[in-house]
């Protein structure tokens, strides 16, 4: 065996091993620098057994950092493998850094120092033990988990000066505003876990105004982050969003209890994000329980950051001011590939599911599937499409025919409703861009009014067994498809005209 080692501070360790016969070898390397290993074997059949043994040895060693350039040379061929050894993770407790759990002392600097320390040490877990901790905005770092033990409460400061001013999304536009109480910008592999609580300060909730234009703080707000895990904790806030994800990919949200009643605050906003899974959450809010968005007007349309691949499963919803799940209306970047399954909608001020956009938004809402839902206690009904006039018109709307949103492939199956005022209001679709593909199947229960549809192609209506409704079960205008026999004609209101082109073309700035 021929071994060369270089000074530890500045260089790698290189180990060269020549095998001339079938020999197994176990290497224990006690060093924290990156290591380059080059192995030559006369007999290629020894490679598998050697790798198995050397791998076990490396895992047994106190090695920190990656192992790179693992090269095997045998006969006239060379096979290169690159593998990563798991970096040991630290666990830090905020009490060890001087946190005070009296609900009065501001712990912002202490908690942030603990998170930052965890980040620079390679990542790990920051533990918040039982107690009440007053804090301003804190930023999560890559590879860090904020773990809230049972009985732990992070309480938001009532002082706006304790929150970071940055670019944030508000009603589909990027504006200046205050960061979330717990936020992250451009971080990877972040998590909030445990059975504790994050509680916003009600004094900071609300909407920006002309004299105070900065957007108010959300409660939890990752921006441009990847690999996010929120699991187990509860929230308390109102009149502002509880969880606002913007430009994030690969997100898991599960087992949360979200309370945002007493004002128009959403539970979870998914804003121009991809690959999001929301499971087993109990959400009661003063606005949408979950809202899917992707920007508004020419800004959102030009950026074209689509919200896509979103699954919502096994959740319970109560929307006390608006809908349980809102898809849009800020949809200028497009929304697609959404699946909602096995959920209970226990209260909605409007509709349990509300699909919404506006002429001048442009883009698309497509591939929306809902299955196995229970719906009760709604003031509006089960389902509404308002693709032509929901929300405020943008200052720079998308002009012409392209500004009319495209909708296609909506499928709602195995729905059970109880005493909903309206089963389906599907009349808010523009005649110049009909909904392409709608399935309503296996819907049972009781309702006061049935299904109204306008401007739909390739509809499939089957096995609708609701009772107690007045008038015709199915009312249609300009609808084509199957299962339409016996439908009553429907008169709809005129639709919004397209937006004229501006005198000066829009420029993103």
Helices and strands as residue ranges (DSSP letters): E 2-5, E 13-19, E 35-41, H 46-60, E 67-74, E 77-83, E 90-93, G 94-97, E 102-106, H 108-120, E 124-128, E 131-135, E 138-139, E 144-148, E 152-156, G 160-162, E 165-170, E 173-178, E 182-185, E 188-194, E 197-199, G 202-204, E 220-223, E 226-231, E 234-236, E 243-246, E 249-254, E 257-260, E 268-271, E 274-279, E 282-285, E 290-293, H 297-303, E 307-313, E 316-319, E 325-327, E 335-348, E 351-356, E 364-376, E 381-386, G 401-403, E 406-428, G 431-433, E 435-467, E 474-482, E 488-489
